[in-house]
Amino acid sequence: MCGYRNGASLRLVILSTSYGMAEGMPLRHLMRFDIITIFPDFFLGPLDYGVLRRAREQKLVDVSVHDLRAFTHDRHQTVDDRPFGGGEGMVLKPQPIFECVESLPVGSRHQRLQPDSSQSVILLSAQGRLFHQREAEELAKLDRVVLICGRYEGVDERVAEFIADRELSVGDFVLSGGELGAAIIVDAVVRLLPGVLGNEASAQQESFSSARRLSPDGAPDSTCGSGGLLDYPHYTRPSEFHGWPVPEILSSGNHDQIRRWRRRRALEKTLRNRPELLKAELLSLEDQEIVKQLREGRG
């Protein structure tokens, strides 16, 4: 682990102002994440493996983890209190969160809400709107993202109203805190940054990707972007395992037939597992006919 303690923050990479993709290519600005949490050591693990570790080592991204307790002013470092009006649980106080965010070099909430803003402050909470791939694609275009990890019964609503510019949830379930959600968002966004993946088409050829390319005949190219569908099935060697063979068409060498097979299987899997993703206005006439056949049991 290459991090070190620096006051209230755990720095997970050494700051850099720019990086070069290759010799002779223009320098690009580093993307920065700030994570605000009462459990900074939680992030010693999730951010130190795989794609995230590689992106940090290549100085494509900077992640700083800030201990919320460092922004308290009592000897017990109190970050929570009982809710007004009664009720169960404890609520995170606004003062430490506001002071932590205000200590960071980010613009005001008004500035961050402008269409051309390159920064965002996000509150992770079960009450937020659902985080999805298109939001990850939007965040990947920014220069700086601050993630506030909720905890306990909730966070004082003034944080959502006056300091955060987005409130996100990673699913329709309740976690003990926002740390797991923050790690998920960082991972989902970082892998979309230029240079992070060895093959940038990999980030388009996935479930939920909004990238959409067409083949020469005008049909969706399932090998280069799902267009919001689930991904098609994947197979690798051996060609037969426990008596289950790889679909013969994938070894045919006929790329047009493979494309059509993959598109059909992507539609089939989406219909079976996530039918709400099948929006007629986003499907081609060919797609709509395939879905009709599948629903009628003619797949």
Phi, psi and chi 1 to 4 in degrees:
 res  aa     phi    psi   chi1   chi2   chi3   chi4
   1 MET       -  131.9 -174.4   69.0 -171.4      -
   2 CYS  -102.6   13.2   58.8      -      -      -
   3 GLY   -81.2  165.3      -      -      -      -
   4 TYR  -150.7  156.7   61.1   89.6      -      -
   5 ARG   -79.4  136.9  -68.8  -75.0 -179.2 -179.4
   6 ASN  -145.9   86.8 -179.7   15.2      -      -
   7 GLY    65.4 -120.3      -      -      -      -
   8 ALA   -86.4   -0.8      -      -      -      -
   9 SER  -120.2  150.1  -56.3      -      -      -
  10 LEU  -108.3  109.3  172.1   65.0      -      -
  11 ARG   -86.1  123.8  -58.2  -50.7  -60.9 -106.5
  12 LEU   -95.8  -13.2  -64.4  176.2      -      -
  13 VAL  -146.1  161.3  -67.3      -      -      -
  14 ILE   -78.3  133.7  -60.3  173.2      -      -
  15 LEU   -61.5  141.6  -79.9  174.8      -      -
  16 SER  -143.2  148.9  172.2      -      -      -
  17 THR   -91.7  -19.4   56.0      -      -      -
  18 SER  -162.7  169.2   59.2      -      -      -
  19 TYR  -147.1  157.3   68.8   91.6      -      -
  20 GLY  -107.2  133.6      -      -      -      -
  21 MET   -71.9  -37.6  -68.7  -68.5  -69.4      -
  22 ALA  -165.5  163.2      -      -      -      -
  23 GLU   -59.8  131.8 -173.1  175.3   -7.2      -
  24 GLY    90.3  -11.7      -      -      -      -
  25 MET   -91.3  153.6  -67.4 -176.2   68.1      -
  26 PRO   -65.9  151.5   24.2  -34.1      -      -
  27 LEU   -77.4  147.0  -65.3  176.4      -      -
  28 ARG  -121.6  153.6  -59.3 -174.3 -176.5 -175.1
  29 HIS   -73.9  142.7  -73.0  -66.1      -      -
  30 LEU   -72.5  138.1  174.8   75.7      -      -
  31 MET   -85.7  140.8 -175.9  172.3 -174.0      -
  32 ARG  -122.6  137.6  -56.0  171.6 -169.0  -89.8
  33 PHE  -118.4  139.0  -73.7   91.2      -      -
  34 ASP  -121.5  124.4  -66.1  -84.2      -      -
  35 ILE  -112.9  124.6  -58.1  175.0      -      -
  36 ILE  -105.7  122.4  -59.3  172.4      -      -
  37 THR  -154.4  159.2  173.5      -      -      -
  38 ILE   -93.4   -1.1   61.3  171.6      -      -
  39 PHE  -127.8   69.2  -63.9  122.3      -      -
  40 PRO   -60.5  -31.9   20.5  -33.1      -      -
  41 ASP   -68.9  -14.6  -72.1  -15.4      -      -
  42 PHE   -54.8  -35.4  171.6   91.5      -      -
  43 PHE   -86.0    2.8  -65.6   95.0      -      -
  44 LEU   -65.1  -25.0  -71.0  171.5      -      -
  45 GLY   -96.1  -60.2      -      -      -      -
  46 PRO   -56.8  -29.1  -26.0   34.9      -      -
  47 LEU   -95.9    7.3  -55.9 -178.8      -      -
  48 ASP  -113.6   21.2 -159.3   34.6      -      -
  49 TYR  -136.6  155.0  -65.3   92.6      -      -
  50 GLY    59.4 -135.9      -      -      -      -
  51 VAL   -59.4  -41.8  168.8      -      -      -
  52 LEU   -64.6  -43.0  -74.5  173.3      -      -
  53 ARG   -62.5  -43.7 -179.4 -172.6 -179.2  100.6
  54 ARG   -64.1  -40.8 -165.2  158.5   59.5 -116.4
  55 ALA   -64.2  -37.5      -      -      -      -
  56 ARG   -69.5  -42.8  -66.3 -169.7  -67.8  103.7
  57 GLU   -64.6  -31.9  -70.3  175.0  -18.0      -
  58 GLN   -85.9    3.2  -64.5  173.9    0.3      -
  59 LYS    58.1   39.8  -63.9 -177.1  175.0   63.9
  60 LEU   -91.9  -19.1  -55.4 -179.0      -      -
  61 VAL  -149.4  148.7   64.0      -      -      -
  62 ASP  -122.0  130.6  171.2   81.0      -      -
  63 VAL  -123.8  123.2 -175.4      -      -      -
  64 SER  -116.4  130.2  -60.8      -      -      -
  65 VAL  -108.8  123.6 -178.0      -      -      -
  66 HIS  -109.8  128.6  -54.5  -85.0      -      -
  67 ASP   -80.6  113.4 -173.9  -12.3      -      -
  68 LEU   -60.2  -30.2 -172.7   61.3      -      -
  69 ARG   -66.1  -21.0  -64.7 -171.7 -172.1  -80.8
  70 ALA   -70.0  -10.6      -      -      -      -
  71 PHE  -108.5   19.5  -65.9   87.8      -      -
  72 THR   -96.3  167.4   58.1      -      -      -
  73 HIS  -130.0   18.8  -59.0  -70.6      -      -
  74 ASP  -119.3  161.0   65.3  -60.8      -      -
  75 ARG   -68.6  -18.0   64.4 -171.0 -177.3   92.7
  76 HIS   -91.6   -1.5  -62.0  -65.3      -      -
  77 GLN    50.5   54.9  -64.8 -174.3  -52.3      -
  78 THR   -75.9  124.3  -54.2      -      -      -
  79 VAL  -112.3   -5.7  -65.1      -      -      -
  80 ASP  -138.5  166.2   62.6  -32.4      -      -
  81 ASP  -157.6  171.4 -152.0  -28.4      -      -
  82 ARG   -71.1  148.2  -65.8 -175.8  -61.1  -84.3
  83 PRO   -74.8  139.4   26.3  -33.9      -      -
  84 PHE   -63.5  143.3  -80.4  112.9      -      -
  85 GLY    88.3   -2.7      -      -      -      -
  86 GLY    84.1  177.0      -      -      -      -
  87 GLY   122.2  170.5      -      -      -      -
  88 GLU   -83.0  159.2  -57.3  -61.4  -35.3      -
  89 GLY    81.3 -179.6      -      -      -      -
  90 MET  -122.5  154.6  -58.2  -69.4  -80.8      -
  91 VAL  -120.1  135.4  176.4      -      -      -
  92 LEU   -65.4  133.3  -77.8 -179.4      -      -
  93 LYS   -73.9  149.2  -64.8  161.1   64.0   72.1
  94 PRO   -74.2  -34.6   26.2  -34.0      -      -
  95 GLN   -56.0  -50.7  170.9  -93.2  -41.6      -
  96 PRO   -62.9  -36.2  -19.4   32.3      -      -
  97 ILE   -67.5  -45.9  -64.3  174.4      -      -
  98 PHE   -60.5  -45.2  -89.5   72.4      -      -
  99 GLU   -64.0  -38.3  -74.3 -163.7   19.8      -
 100 CYS   -65.6  -48.5 -175.4      -      -      -
 101 VAL   -62.9  -41.8  172.8      -      -      -
 102 GLU   -68.1  -17.8  -70.2  166.6   -7.6      -
 103 SER   -80.5  -10.6   74.4      -      -      -
 104 LEU   -92.7  152.1  -57.6  173.4      -      -
 105 PRO   -80.0   67.2   28.7  -33.9      -      -
 106 VAL  -122.9  154.5  -66.2      -      -      -
 107 GLY   -71.0  174.8      -      -      -      -
 108 SER   -69.0  164.3   66.9      -      -      -
 109 ARG   -58.4  -40.0 -173.1  175.0 -171.1  -88.3
 110 HIS   -59.7  -44.1  174.0   74.9      -      -
 111 GLN   -65.7  -39.3  -67.5  171.0  -35.1      -
 112 ARG   -71.5  -19.7  -71.6 -176.1  -89.3  107.5
 113 LEU   -85.9   -3.6  -72.8  171.7      -      -
 114 GLN   -74.4  148.2  -59.8  -51.9  -54.3      -
 115 PRO   -58.3  -29.6  -23.2   33.4      -      -
 116 ASP   -95.5   12.9   59.9  -12.0      -      -
 117 SER   -66.8  143.9  174.0      -      -      -
 118 SER  -109.7   14.0   61.8      -      -      -
 119 GLN  -133.7  156.3  -57.6  173.4  -23.6      -
 120 SER  -151.3  141.1 -175.6      -      -      -
 121 VAL  -113.5  119.7  173.6      -      -      -
 122 ILE  -116.7  130.8  -60.3  170.4      -      -
 123 LEU   -97.7  124.3  171.8   62.6      -      -
 124 LEU   -87.2  119.5  -82.0  -62.0      -      -
 125 SER  -157.3  157.6   83.7      -      -      -
 126 ALA   -67.7  -16.6      -      -      -      -
 127 GLN   -88.4   -3.0  -68.2   78.5   42.9      -
 128 GLY   -77.7  167.4      -      -      -      -
 129 ARG   -73.4  156.5   72.9  170.2 -178.1  -94.7
 130 LEU   -70.4  126.9 -165.7   62.6      -      -
 131 PHE   -73.8  133.8  175.5   71.5      -      -
 132 HIS  -143.1  177.8   46.4   66.7      -      -
 133 GLN   -61.2  -37.5 -173.5   66.8   17.6      -
 134 ARG   -67.8  -32.1  -64.9 -163.8 -179.6 -172.4
 135 GLU   -68.1  -38.7 -173.0  113.2   33.5      -
 136 ALA   -60.9  -41.6      -      -      -      -
 137 GLU   -63.8  -38.0  -66.9  168.2   -0.5      -
 138 GLU   -66.8  -44.5 -179.6 -178.0  -22.0      -
 139 LEU   -65.3  -32.0  -66.7  176.3      -      -
 140 ALA   -64.8  -14.7      -      -      -      -
 141 LYS   -87.5   -8.4  -60.9  173.7 -176.2  177.2
 142 LEU   -86.9  166.6  -55.8 -177.7      -      -
 143 ASP   -94.4  -31.1  -66.3  -26.1      -      -
 144 ARG  -146.2  134.7 -168.7  171.0 -152.2  126.9
 145 VAL  -130.4  128.0  173.6      -      -      -
 146 VAL  -107.6  128.9  179.0      -      -      -
 147 LEU  -115.5  119.5  -62.4  165.7      -      -
 148 ILE   -99.2  117.6  -56.9  170.3      -      -
 149 CYS   -87.5  113.9  -61.1      -      -      -
 150 GLY   -68.9  165.7      -      -      -      -
 151 ARG  -162.8  164.3  178.8   57.9   59.4  166.8
 152 TYR    60.5 -144.5  -54.8  124.5      -      -
 153 GLU   -70.4  -25.6 -176.4   64.2   21.8      -
 154 GLY   164.6 -166.6      -      -      -      -
 155 VAL  -124.0  140.0  179.2      -      -      -
 156 ASP   -47.8  127.8 -171.9  -69.1      -      -
 157 GLU   -60.0  -21.3 -173.1   63.6   17.6      -
 158 ARG   -66.7  -20.5  -73.5  165.0  -69.7 -169.3
 159 VAL   -66.8  -46.6  172.7      -      -      -
 160 ALA   -66.9  -34.9      -      -      -      -
 161 GLU   -82.0  -32.4  -69.5 -177.3  -13.1      -
 162 PHE  -126.1   -7.8  -58.2  111.9      -      -
 163 ILE  -125.6  -39.3 -164.9   71.9      -      -
 164 ALA   -82.5  146.8      -      -      -      -
 165 ASP  -107.0   -5.9   50.3   76.6      -      -
 166 ARG  -143.8  150.1  -53.8 -177.6 -162.3 -146.3
 167 GLU  -128.9  116.1 -170.3  172.2    2.5      -
 168 LEU  -123.0  149.5  -63.1  179.4      -      -
 169 SER  -125.8  142.6  168.7      -      -      -
 170 VAL   -90.8    2.9  -65.2      -      -      -
 171 GLY   171.7  166.3      -      -      -      -
 172 ASP   -85.2   64.0  -67.8  -22.4      -      -
 173 PHE  -157.3  167.4   45.7   81.8      -      -
 174 VAL  -112.6  127.1  178.3      -      -      -
 175 LEU  -102.6  166.5  -62.1  170.5      -      -
 176 SER   -69.1  -22.6  -61.9      -      -      -
 177 GLY  -168.7  175.4      -      -      -      -
 178 GLY   -85.7    1.1      -      -      -      -
 179 GLU   -62.5  -45.9  -74.3   75.9   15.3      -
 180 LEU   -62.5  -41.3  -79.6  168.4      -      -
 181 GLY   -62.5  -40.7      -      -      -      -
 182 ALA   -62.6  -43.5      -      -      -      -
 183 ALA   -61.9  -39.8      -      -      -      -
 184 ILE   -63.0  -45.7  -72.8  170.4      -      -
 185 ILE   -64.3  -44.4  -70.2  175.6      -      -
 186 VAL   -59.0  -46.0  172.3      -      -      -
 187 ASP   -62.5  -46.7 -173.7  -78.2      -      -
 188 ALA   -62.9  -35.1      -      -      -      -
 189 VAL   -80.7  -45.2  172.5      -      -      -
 190 VAL   -60.4  -39.2  167.3      -      -      -
 191 ARG   -67.8  -11.4   62.7 -164.1  -46.6  -78.5
 192 LEU   -91.1   -9.3  -61.4  176.2      -      -
 193 LEU   -73.0  142.8  -59.1  178.3      -      -
 194 PRO   -57.2  131.9  -24.5   34.1      -      -
 195 GLY    92.1  -10.6      -      -      -      -
 196 VAL   -75.8  -47.4  169.9      -      -      -
 197 LEU   -90.1  146.9  -60.9 -179.6      -      -
 198 GLY   -61.0  -37.4      -      -      -      -
 199 ASN  -123.3  110.2 -178.2   -7.0      -      -
 200 GLU   -65.3  -20.7  -68.2 -171.6   18.5      -
 201 ALA   -66.1  -19.4      -      -      -      -
 202 SER   -62.1  -32.0  -63.3      -      -      -
 203 ALA   -77.1  -12.6      -      -      -      -
 204 GLN   -98.5  -31.3  -60.3  175.8   -8.3      -
 205 GLN   -87.8   61.3 -171.9  176.0  -37.3      -
 206 GLU  -145.8  165.3  -64.1  179.7  -45.2      -
 207 SER   -58.2  142.1  -62.6      -      -      -
 208 PHE    74.5  -10.1  -49.2  113.5      -      -
 209 SER   -58.3  135.4  172.8      -      -      -
 210 SER   -83.7   -8.4   64.3      -      -      -
 211 ALA   -61.3  139.7      -      -      -      -
 212 ARG  -147.2  112.9 -173.7  177.5  178.5   88.3
 213 ARG  -115.7  152.7  -62.5 -176.4 -171.5  177.6
 214 LEU  -111.5  146.4  -58.2  179.9      -      -
 215 SER   -76.9  169.4   63.1      -      -      -
 216 PRO   -54.6  -27.5  -29.1   37.0      -      -
 217 ASP   -88.6    6.7   62.5    0.3      -      -
 218 GLY    88.7    0.3      -      -      -      -
 219 ALA   -86.4  153.4      -      -      -      -
 220 PRO   -58.5  137.0  -22.8   34.1      -      -
 221 ASP   -94.7   98.9 -174.5  -12.1      -      -
 222 SER   -66.2  -16.6  -76.6      -      -      -
 223 THR   -82.8   -7.4   64.8      -      -      -
 224 CYS  -135.5   56.3  -67.4      -      -      -
 225 GLY   119.2  126.9      -      -      -      -
 226 SER   -82.3  -14.9   67.0      -      -      -
 227 GLY    64.8   27.6      -      -      -      -
 228 GLY    97.8   -5.1      -      -      -      -
 229 LEU   -84.3  173.6  -56.6 -179.9      -      -
 230 LEU   -73.9  156.6  -60.5 -174.8      -      -
 231 ASP   -70.3  159.0 -157.3    0.0      -      -
 232 TYR   -78.0  164.1   54.0   78.2      -      -
 233 PRO   -66.8  146.8  -18.8   30.9      -      -
 234 HIS  -116.6  146.7  -64.0  -92.8      -      -
 235 TYR  -136.7  153.2  -63.9   86.7      -      -
 236 THR  -144.7 -177.8 -172.1      -      -      -
 237 ARG   -68.9  146.4  -67.9  163.9 -178.8   77.0
 238 PRO   -79.4  158.8   30.0  -36.5      -      -
 239 SER   -69.0  -20.6   59.5      -      -      -
 240 GLU  -135.6  132.0 -175.4  171.0  -37.4      -
 241 PHE  -137.4  121.3  178.7   69.4      -      -
 242 HIS    53.1   32.4  -72.8  -18.4      -      -
 243 GLY    84.9    1.1      -      -      -      -
 244 TRP  -101.4  110.6  -58.0  -48.5      -      -
 245 PRO   -85.0  156.6   31.5  -35.1      -      -
 246 VAL   -70.8  140.4  169.6      -      -      -
 247 PRO   -50.8  129.2  -29.6   37.3      -      -
 248 GLU   -57.3  -34.3 -173.1  175.3  -23.1      -
 249 ILE   -60.7  -28.8 -167.1  171.1      -      -
 250 LEU   -70.5  -15.3  -63.6  177.9      -      -
 251 SER  -105.2    6.7  -57.6      -      -      -
 252 SER   -75.4  -26.1   68.7      -      -      -
 253 GLY    82.2   -2.3      -      -      -      -
 254 ASN   -89.2   98.9 -172.9  -39.8      -      -
 255 HIS   -66.4  -32.5  -63.7  -65.4      -      -
 256 ASP   -68.9  -42.7 -176.7   60.8      -      -
 257 GLN   -65.7  -37.9  -72.0 -173.9    9.2      -
 258 ILE   -62.5  -43.4  -69.2  172.1      -      -
 259 ARG   -60.1  -46.4  177.1 -167.8   61.9   76.7
 260 ARG   -64.8  -40.0  -68.7  177.7 -177.8  -82.5
 261 TRP   -62.2  -45.3 -179.2   89.2      -      -
 262 ARG   -64.4  -40.5  -75.3  175.1  165.1  170.3
 263 ARG   -63.3  -43.2 -173.7   66.7 -178.9  179.4
 264 ARG   -63.2  -42.5 -172.8 -179.3 -170.9   90.4
 265 ARG   -69.0  -33.5  -68.9  -61.5  170.6 -104.8
 266 ALA   -64.6  -42.5      -      -      -      -
 267 LEU   -65.0  -40.3  -71.4  163.1      -      -
 268 GLU   -63.7  -45.4 -178.3 -179.4   35.7      -
 269 LYS   -67.2  -37.8 -179.2  164.8  -78.0 -166.4
 270 THR   -65.8  -42.2  -56.0      -      -      -
 271 LEU   -62.2  -38.2  179.2   62.3      -      -
 272 ARG   -75.9  -43.2 -178.8  172.8   66.6 -112.0
 273 ASN  -101.0  -33.5  -65.9  -21.5      -      -
 274 ARG  -141.6   63.9  -64.8  -68.6  -58.2  -82.9
 275 PRO   -59.2  -23.6   21.8  -33.7      -      -
 276 GLU   -66.9  -14.6   74.2  -82.9    9.3      -
 277 LEU   -80.2  -12.0  -63.1  176.6      -      -
 278 LEU   -86.1   93.3  -67.7  171.1      -      -
 279 LYS  -104.4  121.4  -61.7  178.8 -179.0  178.2
 280 ALA   -55.8  -36.5      -      -      -      -
 281 GLU   -68.6  -15.2   67.4  -88.7   16.0      -
 282 LEU  -101.4   -4.8  -60.8  179.4      -      -
 283 LEU   -99.1  142.8  -62.2  179.5      -      -
 284 SER   -71.8  168.3   66.9      -      -      -
 285 LEU   -60.9  -37.0  -68.0  176.7      -      -
 286 GLU   -64.3  -43.3  180.0 -178.2   -4.1      -
 287 ASP   -60.6  -45.5  -73.8  -17.4      -      -
 288 GLN   -61.7  -37.0  -67.7  178.9   46.6      -
 289 GLU   -67.9  -39.6  177.6   58.9   29.1      -
 290 ILE   -62.9  -45.2  -67.6  172.3      -      -
 291 VAL   -61.9  -40.5  171.4      -      -      -
 292 LYS   -59.8  -45.3 -179.6 -179.3  177.3 -178.4
 293 GLN   -62.0  -42.7  -67.2  173.5    8.6      -
 294 LEU   -64.2  -41.0  -67.9  169.7      -      -
 295 ARG   -67.7  -28.0  -77.0  176.3  168.3  153.9
 296 GLU   -89.2    4.1  -67.0  175.1   -9.4      -
 297 GLY    77.5   21.7      -      -      -      -
 298 ARG  -102.9   23.6  -65.4 -173.6  -77.3  135.9
 299 GLY   -80.1      -      -      -      -      -
